Amino acid sequence: MKALLRLVLLGVITLGIASCNPPTAELATAVPGQLDRTVLPIKEPTYPVITELDARNAKAPARFEAKKPDQAPNVVIVLVDDIGFGHSSAFGGPIQMPTLEKLAANGLKYNRFHTTALCSPTRTALLTGYNHHSNNAGAIMEVGTAFPGNTGIRPQSITPAAQVLRMNGYSTAAFGKYHETPPWEASVSGPYDRWPTGSGFDKFYGFIGGETNQWHPMVYDGNTRVYPNVEDPNYHFTTDMTDRAIAWMNT
């Protein structure tokens, strides 16, 4: 698994991972074994009034916890900038990608995703399921305007897929490039609503913005600036983020 994942991640610019917790029975619901997932966050159950005055005889209700459905799959999204369906051998393209072929053979192939020819708009469409103009990402974040469809500000009415997964009991993380935060919000002043950790990811390790020096990157862990050992002559951000992703999944 580690070798397979490492082969997948090397050379990848952005990785979004939603890794589910070990199978656990759903607890304390109105209907045993079921949670109402039609409205998020999942509503806590209404507990009956305890009338027993003797604590020795009182029985506590089951602890409520929103968990993933039984048999829910792990979700791994690998996004590589400037590559399309026509490139990979997994979709009949000329570039041989045997590891991606193995992953595709054991998962699902979607062939109706339409890119927008730019990284930020394509990425926000992928992360939310809404088209780029609905996300106010008519272009990359750095050229946002005050006009609707291109403000660079994701509407509050759109919930990223990672947030939907997280509220259904998944553990979520993103590694690599995150080009969805408006540049005027990419400072310690925030706001952090459109940072990865404000967009449904529990864990983030990567850089905010369209680019960074891969040998001396401007890296954030969550929303805290960190400083990798760039004095190491073998340091490269792609390897660094790959190792961090593998470590997080193993943990």
Phi, psi and omega in degrees: 000316182296314181297320180296313181295321181297319179296324180292318189280330182300127181089000181269137181275317184227137177228127172246126182237136168235105185252125187277157180285165176303151182305130181220140178294142178283135192248153166049054179251163180297319175251119184307130177083003182228146173239144175278104183259011182285337178231131180246147356293156182298129184288137176290150181289159174270120184271144177291152179291133178269119182254352179290125182272339181269113183300334181291335182257348182285141180246122180285143177289164178297143181288132180277135174205128179282115179243161177295156176295155176302140178066014177294137185279160165289150181237121178236122177245122177247117181245122178246122179297146172064036173219142184233186181301326186287356184266315190281142176295338178297337178241025176088010182276174185279344183273117182287118181229075186298325180293318177295325176298318179296317180296316181295324181292337181254010181224218180243142174252123176253127183240019180238023176274128185254118178284164181250008179072008175220154188288306183301310181297319180295318184292318182291328175294319179293321185283342184241335185085003177251153180292163190297325180291327175297330178274005184059035180238061179294342178209190178293157187302328185292343181245028176297151179236186178271001184272141179305142182091349182213027183280343184081000182252111178296128182297148178294341180284350180253123180255123179299151182300324180298324179290322177298316178296316182298319180286351174259013173102005178277153165265133188232149179205154176227139180228134175114221184276134176229100188255037184247350181274126177304135184300332179283356176251001184268060177214176180294346179280344180067210358292165185257013182302324185253015167281163180305316182288349173260003184238025173105355181262123176293324185234138173221134172221111182171201181238147179265129180114183188279338184199162174201163177290119185287344177261342178216067191280158172264096192252143175240140169251106191072242173241025180249129178291130178237163186232095179294165183283079182284352176286344176292121183297343180264003183291136169209138187299324181301316178293320180300310182292328178295314179298320180294321179295316180296317180298319181295317181294320178296320180295000000 
